[in-house]
Amino acid sequence: MPRHFTVTPLPEVLAEHLAWLRLRGMRTSTLASRRYAINRLARALPVDLLQASADDLDRWQRSLHLSDVSRSNEVANVACFYQP
């Protein structure tokens, strides 16, 4: 019997960001880390990714229960997503 997987569609803005990273030659592992981090952020925010305020992002960062290294990686991925 074939296995069926549910795929959560990426927010369009994230798909565009990942496409831009691919054009820049980013490694597959970087793309995956970024995708997972931004998807986690999107689930945690009370608003859409592009509507998030500095306060929303601050609350999200303070809510992370991760090791220092993991928190640093998560925040770096999110920061890169929001860079102009």
C-alpha positions as CSV (number, residue, x, y, z in Angstrom):
1,M,0.0,0.0,0.0
2,P,1.5,3.4,-1.0
3,R,2.3,5.9,1.7
4,H,0.7,9.2,1.6
5,F,2.3,12.3,3.1
6,T,0.6,15.5,3.9
7,V,2.7,18.4,2.7
8,T,2.1,21.8,4.2
9,P,2.3,24.4,1.5
10,L,5.0,27.0,2.1
11,P,3.9,30.6,2.5
12,E,4.5,32.2,-0.8
13,V,7.0,34.7,0.6
14,L,9.0,31.8,2.1
15,A,9.0,30.0,-1.3
16,E,10.3,33.1,-2.9
17,H,13.0,33.6,-0.3
18,L,14.2,30.0,-0.7
19,A,14.3,30.4,-4.5
20,W,16.4,33.5,-4.1
21,L,18.8,31.5,-1.8
22,R,19.0,28.8,-4.5
23,L,20.0,31.4,-7.1
24,R,22.8,32.5,-4.7
25,G,24.1,28.9,-4.6
26,M,23.2,28.2,-0.9
27,R,23.6,24.6,0.2
28,T,20.7,22.3,0.5
29,S,21.2,22.0,4.2
30,T,21.1,25.8,4.5
31,L,17.8,25.9,2.6
32,A,16.3,23.2,4.8
33,S,17.4,24.9,8.0
34,R,15.9,28.2,6.8
35,R,12.7,26.5,5.7
36,Y,12.2,24.7,9.0
37,A,13.0,27.8,11.1
38,I,10.7,30.1,9.2
39,N,7.9,27.5,9.2
40,R,8.3,27.2,13.0
41,L,8.2,31.0,13.3
42,A,5.1,31.2,11.1
43,R,3.3,28.7,13.4
44,A,4.2,30.7,16.5
45,L,3.3,34.2,15.3
46,P,-0.2,35.6,15.9
47,V,0.1,37.3,12.4
48,D,1.4,36.5,8.9
49,L,5.2,36.5,8.5
50,L,5.3,39.9,6.8
51,Q,2.9,41.5,9.3
52,A,5.1,40.6,12.3
53,S,6.2,43.5,14.4
54,A,9.4,43.8,16.3
55,D,7.4,43.1,19.5
56,D,6.0,39.9,17.9
57,L,9.5,38.7,17.0
58,D,10.8,39.7,20.5
59,R,8.1,37.6,22.1
60,W,8.8,34.7,19.8
61,Q,12.5,34.8,20.6
62,R,11.9,35.0,24.3
63,S,9.6,31.9,24.0
64,L,12.3,29.7,22.6
65,H,13.3,27.0,25.0
66,L,16.5,25.9,23.2
67,S,20.2,25.6,24.0
68,D,22.2,28.8,23.3
69,V,23.6,27.4,20.1
70,S,20.2,26.2,18.8
71,R,18.6,29.6,19.7
72,S,21.4,31.4,17.9
73,N,20.9,29.3,14.8
74,E,17.1,29.8,14.9
75,V,17.4,33.6,15.4
76,A,20.0,33.8,12.6
77,N,17.8,32.1,10.1
78,V,14.9,34.3,11.0
79,A,17.1,37.5,10.9
80,C,18.3,36.5,7.4
81,F,14.7,36.0,6.2
82,Y,13.8,39.6,7.3
83,Q,16.9,41.3,5.9
84,P,16.1,43.7,3.0
